[in-house]
């Protein structure tokens, strides 16, 4: 008996004496495209001439996605942090339409206002993130094209007060680890290296008419500073999602080259006049500790979170 007949022996025997097919017919029936596919019948002759093969429907043809379907941001390529809406413009418009107690006239005004703001931010790259005005400080093209960048020279002018007539308040956010910050930092900077600390900036009341400027940086403004810049903007959008495009901090900058580039040119504006790199040989244990801590984030529910990779890494450190 062939392998196919042995495999189906239990099934065939289940038909009992009502099965009149011979082994040859069964072999033909079980052979793909065999001549016996239509020969197998039951004793009551029902279904005679009916193929036993099962037709599998063809996979439905997926509709080709249009550019509108796959558009994820206002710009092609990487979405700009200054227009990172967290909700799309379409969702923002729908949110405005769904608000109860809004009259048709005010609903139309809100919708048109959101659309106008989106179009302004899309076309005008020189506008701050709420679309209300242009940037106060001179900007340059940096490594992170989605972030607004200033040069060390402009940073020095800010510290020296040359923009005091057009800026209300300035906070320089140093995202390096504490041992780096203590080893030398830009005069007047604050050390915020965790998401919780950066998020606490949003709890600070800011007057709508006050030009409050934030400037982020880390050692090279390559990873930690840009990451915290984007994080703050995302949290700010979420906080103000009912009043788009309003933001607590619409004017945010990244220092080109970070603390190292600034220190090389303006040591007299650093306190103390020193530069301690992240990979300093005397702080390997501190590096491991603060790197894991910087990845934690309590979020809105107050429970501290860390990524699986960093939890595993922390476990390895504690096991030795």
Buried (B, 14 or more C-beta within 10 A) or exposed (E): EEEEEEEBEEEBEEEEEEBEBEEEBBBBBBEEEBEBBBBBBEEEEEEEEEEEEEEEEEEEEEEEEEEEEEEEBBBEEEBBBBBBBBBBBEEBBEBBEEEEEBEEEEBEEBBEBBBEBBEBBBEEEEBBBBBBEEBBBEBEEBEBEBBBBBBBBBBBBBBEEEBEEEBEEBBBBBBBBBBBBEBBBBEEBEBBBBBEBBBEBBEEEBEEEEBBBBBBBBBBBEEBBBBBBBBBBBBBBEBBBEEBBBBBBBBBBBBBBBBBBBBEBBEEBBEEEEBBBBEBEEBEEBBBBBBBBBBBBEEEEEEEEBEEEBBEBBEEEEEE
